[in-house]
Amino acid sequence: MSKSNPEFKVPLSSPDLTDLERQAALDVLQTPNLSMGPEYQAFEQAVAEYVGAKHAIAVSSGTSGLHLCVRAAGIQPGDLVLTTPFSFMASTNVILYEKAIPVFVDAEPETGNIDPARLAQAADDLAAGSAAAQKWLPRKGAEKHGPLKALLPVDVFGQPPEMDAIRQVAEKHNLVIIEDSCEALGSTYQGHPAGMLGDMGVFAFYPNKQITTAEGGLVVTNNDAYADMMRALRNQGRAPGDTWLQHSYLGYNYRMDELSAALGRVQMTRIDELLDKRAQVAAWYAERLAELPMVELPQVVPSTSKMAWFVYVIRVAADLDRDAVIHQMAEKGIPARPYFAPIHLQLYMMDMFGYQPGDYPVTEDLGNRGIAIPFSSVMTEAQVETVCQVLAEVLHAAG
């Protein structure tokens, strides 16, 4: 999401901060502990208690958290990981960091989440090693590949996918599930918290997320071995018992700093308030946009027992020029953005794997028609009204 333009009437997104967060950051600055102090431990405990996790590992970003999960899962060069092309780039990049091969499964049209029926068929075909497996592999870059090792589903826009079906696939083929919940802190699937629906889950806390640490992320898991490995890897590969200059593993500087953790700790004391405010903004939008022609509203499916709204993404009719709609909204003072751009059509992915337009038609349709309109917990009803009026004017002119 882009930075606010001072000419815009409504910002695209805004963090929800109070004097409590500001004081917490100032308090950290009065101490000598700017890294690896009590705040990150308190933040980890707060998130762990909130989602019911045995372990929480605070890190520098959602991307770094996903990367640690890939490493902890033992994914090696050439291994196959089933995932979705309808996501932010990080969910694919972390697979590529380890020279493994992302194998895409198209999205379902209602939610944009990975299609569980296609996922099951892909896993069966790939595990069998049959000729049918070739239809799931990219055109190039996978001539020599290893076994299918993991699933990496994404909670798109904050809504978990059909995890019961995904777990059945994982159990059948002995696959690790890495849940990308970077957009879903606070959501639940059939009463179970997002992030805790697989073997490992990752949250992210960029300023447009449900809570923010400015930059930062956090991994949750109930697996002791995974947690021990990720704690070592985030801290330059130092295992328990290593001195400051001893490193048992090839690791990274993926630590969360104390200022970020202090923000997160205080935000977690307000999370119910923040989620309720986001739900109210979503409800205002739904009420005003329900009768607007040429627009599809985001749908919350029955298995999502609680939706922690991250963004509000509408879809315009296929015969409209989506980019022209965005441009005309900006001219009237309202920012909007495409969301998401299909991963397989990014230039480096096409170069690396030979992907072409048409490979994943549902993802491409969603990518071509989706518009993220202004959304945050600090939006007022008047601002929502302004956005909806401008959108209606633009669509009326286009129709």
C-alpha positions in Angstrom: 0.0 0.0 0.0 1.4 3.4 -0.9 2.1 6.4 1.2 -0.5 9.0 1.6 -0.7 11.8 -0.9 -1.4 15.2 0.8 -3.8 16.0 -2.0 -6.0 13.0 -1.3 -9.1 13.6 0.7 -8.8 10.2 2.5 -5.6 8.3 3.1 -5.3 4.8 1.6 -4.3 3.4 5.0 -3.3 4.7 8.4 -1.9 3.2 11.6 -4.0 3.5 14.7 -1.7 4.8 17.4 -2.3 6.5 20.7 -0.3 8.1 23.4 0.1 4.7 25.0 2.2 3.5 22.1 4.2 6.7 21.9 5.0 6.5 25.6 6.0 2.9 25.3 8.5 3.8 22.6 9.8 6.7 24.7 10.2 4.5 27.7 12.4 2.1 25.7 14.6 5.0 24.7 15.2 5.7 28.4 16.8 2.3 28.8 20.0 0.7 27.4 18.0 -2.1 25.9 17.2 -1.3 22.2 17.4 -4.9 21.1 16.8 -8.3 22.7 15.3 -6.8 25.8 12.1 -7.4 27.8 9.7 -5.8 25.3 10.1 -8.4 22.6 9.6 -11.1 25.1 6.5 -9.4 26.4 5.2 -9.0 22.9 5.8 -12.6 22.0 3.9 -13.7 25.2 1.0 -11.4 24.3 0.5 -12.9 20.8 1.1 -16.4 22.0 -1.6 -16.1 24.6 -4.0 -14.4 22.1 -3.8 -17.3 19.6 -3.1 -20.1 22.0 0.4 -20.9 20.7 3.1 -22.7 22.7 5.8 -20.7 21.0 6.0 -17.2 19.5 9.1 -15.9 17.7 9.2 -12.2 17.0 11.1 -11.3 13.8 11.9 -8.3 11.6 9.2 -8.9 9.1 6.5 -11.3 7.9 8.8 -12.2 5.1 11.6 -13.1 7.4 9.2 -15.2 9.5 8.1 -17.1 6.4 11.7 -17.7 5.4 12.5 -19.1 8.9 9.5 -21.5 8.5 10.8 -22.7 5.2 14.2 -23.3 6.8 12.7 -25.0 9.8 10.7 -27.3 7.6 13.9 -28.6 6.0 13.0 -27.6 2.5 16.0 -28.1 0.2 17.0 -27.0 -3.3 14.7 -28.5 -5.9 12.0 -29.5 -3.4 8.4 -28.8 -4.4 6.1 -26.5 -2.3 2.4 -26.1 -3.3 1.2 -22.5 -2.9 -0.9 -19.9 -4.6 -0.1 -17.3 -7.3 -2.7 -14.9 -5.8 -0.7 -13.4 -2.9 1.9 -10.8 -2.0 5.3 -11.8 -3.5 6.9 -12.8 -0.2 5.0 -16.1 0.0 6.7 -17.3 -3.2 10.0 -15.5 -2.6 10.8 -17.3 0.6 10.6 -20.6 -1.3 12.9 -19.3 -3.9 15.4 -18.1 -1.3 16.1 -21.8 -0.6 16.2 -22.7 -4.3 13.1 -24.8 -3.9 10.3 -24.7 -6.5 7.0 -23.1 -5.9 4.2 -25.0 -7.6 1.1 -22.9 -8.1 -2.5 -23.9 -7.6 -5.1 -21.4 -8.9 -7.4 -19.5 -6.5 -11.1 -20.0 -5.9 -13.1 -17.1 -7.3 -15.2 -16.3 -4.2 -12.4 -15.6 -1.7 -9.2 -15.6 -3.7 -7.8 -18.3 -1.5 -6.1 -21.4 -2.9 -8.6 -23.9 -4.4 -8.7 -26.9 -2.1 -10.0 -29.3 -4.8 -7.2 -28.3 -7.2 -4.7 -28.5 -4.4 -5.7 -32.1 -3.6 -5.4 -33.1 -7.2 -2.0 -31.4 -7.6 -0.6 -33.2 -4.5 -1.9 -36.6 -5.7 -0.4 -36.1 -9.2 2.9 -34.7 -7.9 3.3 -37.4 -5.3 2.6 -40.1 -7.9 5.2 -38.8 -10.2 2.9 -39.6 -13.1 2.7 -37.8 -16.5 -0.2 -35.9 -15.0 2.3 -34.2 -12.6 3.7 -32.2 -15.6 0.6 -30.1 -15.9 1.3 -28.6 -12.4 5.0 -27.9 -12.9 6.3 -24.7 -14.6 7.4 -24.9 -18.2 11.0 -24.5 -17.3 13.1 -24.4 -14.1 11.8 -27.7 -12.7 13.4 -30.3 -15.1 15.2 -31.7 -12.1 13.2 -31.5 -9.0 13.0 -33.1 -5.6 9.9 -34.5 -3.7 6.8 -32.6 -2.7 7.6 -31.3 0.8 5.2 -28.7 2.0 2.0 -26.6 1.5 2.1 -22.8 1.9 -1.5 -21.5 1.9 -2.2 -17.8 2.3 -5.0 -16.2 4.4 -5.9 -13.8 1.5 -7.0 -10.4 2.7 -7.4 -11.8 6.2 -9.7 -14.7 5.4 -8.4 -18.3 6.1 -8.8 -20.8 3.3 -10.6 -24.2 3.7 -8.0 -25.6 6.1 -9.8 -28.8 6.9 -9.4 -29.9 3.3 -5.8 -28.6 3.2 -4.9 -30.6 6.3 -6.3 -33.7 4.7 -3.9 -33.2 1.8 -1.0 -32.6 4.2 -1.8 -35.7 6.2 -2.2 -37.9 3.1 1.2 -36.9 1.7 3.1 -36.2 5.0 3.5 -32.5 4.1 4.4 -29.6 6.4 1.8 -26.7 6.4 3.3 -23.2 6.6 0.3 -20.9 7.1 0.9 -17.3 5.7 -1.3 -15.4 8.1 0.5 -12.1 7.6 -2.9 -10.5 6.8 -5.0 -12.4 9.3 -4.2 -11.7 13.0 -7.5 -12.0 14.8 -9.4 -14.1 12.2 -10.7 -17.5 13.1 -11.6 -20.6 11.0 -14.4 -22.6 12.5 -13.5 -21.1 15.9 -9.7 -21.7 15.6 -7.3 -18.8 15.3 -5.6 -18.1 12.0 -1.9 -18.8 12.2 -2.6 -21.9 14.3 -4.2 -23.9 11.5 -1.0 -25.5 10.2 2.4 -26.6 11.6 3.7 -23.0 11.6 2.0 -19.6 11.1 3.3 -16.2 10.4 1.8 -12.7 11.2 3.1 -9.4 9.9 2.8 -5.9 11.4 3.3 -3.4 8.7 1.5 -0.1 9.4 -1.6 -1.1 7.4 -2.1 -4.4 9.3 -4.5 -5.1 12.1 -1.8 -4.1 14.6 1.5 -2.5 13.8 5.1 -2.6 15.0 6.1 -0.3 12.1 8.0 -3.1 10.6 8.0 -6.6 12.0 6.5 -10.1 12.1 6.0 -13.1 14.3 6.0 -16.9 13.9 3.7 -19.1 16.0 4.0 -22.9 16.4 3.4 -25.7 18.9 6.4 -27.6 17.6 9.4 -27.4 20.0 12.0 -28.4 17.4 10.7 -25.8 14.8 10.7 -23.1 17.5 14.2 -23.8 18.7 15.5 -23.8 15.2 13.8 -20.5 14.3 15.0 -18.8 17.4 18.6 -19.7 16.6 18.2 -18.8 12.9 16.8 -15.3 13.6 19.8 -14.6 15.9 22.6 -15.2 13.4 22.4 -19.0 13.9 23.2 -19.0 17.6 21.9 -22.1 19.2 21.2 -22.3 23.0 24.5 -22.3 24.8 26.4 -20.6 22.0 28.4 -17.5 23.0 28.0 -14.2 21.2 30.7 -15.3 18.6 29.6 -18.9 18.3 27.2 -19.9 15.5 25.8 -23.4 15.2 23.9 -22.7 12.0 23.9 -20.5 9.0 21.6 -17.8 10.4 20.3 -14.3 9.8 19.8 -11.0 11.6 16.0 -11.4 11.7 15.5 -10.0 15.2 12.8 -7.6 16.2 14.0 -4.5 17.9 12.7 -3.2 21.3 11.0 -0.1 19.9 8.9 -2.2 17.5 8.1 -4.7 20.1 7.0 -2.0 22.5 4.5 -0.7 19.9 3.3 -4.3 19.3 2.9 -5.0 23.0 0.7 -2.0 23.5 -1.3 -2.6 20.3 -2.1 -6.1 21.6 -3.8 -4.6 24.6 -6.1 -2.8 22.1 -6.5 -5.6 19.6 -10.2 -6.2 20.2 -10.9 -2.5 19.9 -8.8 -2.3 16.7 -10.6 -5.3 15.1 -14.0 -3.9 16.1 -13.3 -0.6 14.5 -12.1 -2.3 11.3 -15.3 -4.4 11.2 -17.4 -1.2 11.5 -15.6 0.4 8.6 -16.2 -2.8 6.5 -19.9 -2.7 7.5 -20.2 0.9 6.4 -18.7 0.0 3.0 -20.9 -3.0 2.6 -24.1 -1.0 3.4 -23.2 1.8 0.9 -21.8 -0.3 -1.9 -24.4 -3.2 -1.8 -26.6 -1.7 -4.6 -23.8 -0.2 -6.6 -23.8 -1.7 -10.1 -20.6 -3.2 -11.6 -19.1 -3.9 -8.2 -18.6 -7.1 -6.3 -18.0 -6.8 -2.6 -15.7 -9.0 -0.5 -17.5 -12.1 0.8 -16.9 -13.7 4.1 -17.6 -17.5 3.8 -19.3 -19.5 6.6 -16.1 -21.3 7.6 -14.7 -17.9 8.6 -16.1 -17.6 12.1 -14.4 -14.2 12.6 -13.0 -11.9 10.0 -10.2 -9.7 11.0 -10.4 -7.2 8.1 -7.0 -6.2 6.7 -8.0 -4.4 3.4 -11.2 -3.8 1.7 -10.9 -5.1 -1.9 -13.8 -4.7 -4.3 -13.9 -6.2 -7.8 -15.3 -4.2 -10.8 -17.1 -5.7 -13.8 -14.8 -7.4 -16.3 -15.8 -5.1 -19.1 -14.6 -2.0 -17.1 -11.1 -0.6 -17.4 -10.0 -1.2 -13.8 -6.9 1.0 -14.1 -8.9 3.8 -15.6 -11.3 3.6 -12.6 -8.3 3.9 -10.2 -6.9 6.9 -12.1 -10.2 8.7 -12.2 -10.7 8.1 -8.5 -7.3 9.6 -7.8 -8.2 12.7 -9.9 -11.2 13.1 -7.6 -9.0 12.9 -4.5 -9.5 9.2 -3.5 -6.5 6.8 -3.7 -7.0 3.2 -4.7 -4.7 0.4 -5.8 -4.7 -2.9 -7.7 -4.6 -5.8 -5.3 -2.9 -8.4 -5.9 -0.9 -8.5 -9.1 -0.6 -12.3 -10.1 2.8 -13.6 -8.9 3.3 -15.8 -12.0 3.2 -12.8 -14.3 5.9 -10.9 -12.5 8.8 -10.4 -14.9 11.3 -12.5 -13.0 8.9 -15.3 -12.5 8.2 -15.4 -16.2 11.9 -15.4 -16.9 12.7 -18.0 -14.4 9.8 -20.5 -15.0 8.3 -19.6 -18.3 4.9 -18.6 -17.1 2.5 -17.0 -19.5 -0.8 -15.1 -19.3 -3.7 -17.6 -19.1 -1.8 -20.1 -16.9 -3.9 -19.3 -13.8 -7.2 -17.8 -15.1 -9.0 -17.2 -11.8 -5.9 -15.5 -10.3 -5.6 -13.3 -13.4 -9.2 -12.4 -13.3 -9.0 -11.4 -9.7 -5.8 -9.5 -10.3 -7.4 -7.6 -13.3 -10.6 -6.6 -11.5 -9.5 -6.0 -7.8 -9.3 -2.5 -6.3 -8.2 -1.8 -2.7 -10.1 1.3 -1.6 -9.1 3.3 1.5 -9.4 1.3 4.7 -8.1 1.5 8.3 -9.4 1.5 11.8 -9.2 5.3 12.0 -11.6 5.9 9.1 -14.7 7.8 9.9 -18.2 7.2 8.5 -17.9 10.5 6.7 -14.7 9.4 4.9 -16.3 6.1 3.9 -19.2 8.1 2.5 -16.8 10.3 0.5 -15.1 7.2 -1.0 -18.3 5.6 -1.9 -19.7 8.8 -3.5 -16.6 9.2 -5.7 -16.6 5.5 -6.7 -20.2 5.8 -7.7 -19.5 8.9 -9.8 -16.6 7.2 -11.6 -18.6 4.0 -12.3 -21.6 6.0 -13.4 -19.4 7.9 -15.9 -17.8 4.6 -17.1 -21.2 2.9 -17.5 
